[in-house]
């Protein structure tokens, strides 16, 4: 059983390396090839739970068409995609992950792939009263975040992804674009409504049945 897991992990790394090689040239384009995204989902090996193909591609397109630091809340297939697309761009890429076991698993994959520029940080969840969210460390950034991929914490956590704005709002640029997944769910729609009580926001629902959205400051 152990040998089988080792072989399966080695195969995953090989496939992800192949995808990474293909995506190295993608940063010279304004759109990401759908086939490359499909290969990433297959290599990740968890298509049923990973971000949808459409959402992954949209994330990739936004990465190659933006500049400045990137923040991701919650890690997974999108982490690897952004790592692949930012490896030659000298961009700060910070990822918050509260699950220690998952953090160690993904950190090993990033190390095997040579993505040393990714700042994957284990950030335990903290109680902020009405919600729980990550405990963000002190970050040494030259400029505020220009792009945020908001995929966590999970919806099972009180407040879910709400904490992004009240906790990290001052570290987001006025031109920051937030990609919020699962906005077809009432919980995420409620989060956007709550954010709008704090700041003037524009949001655009995208994907099938509005499954993800772009959120910007007015």
Order of alpha helices (4+ residues) and beta strands (2+ residues): alpha-alpha-alpha-beta-alpha-beta-alpha-beta-beta-beta-beta-alpha-beta-alpha-beta-beta
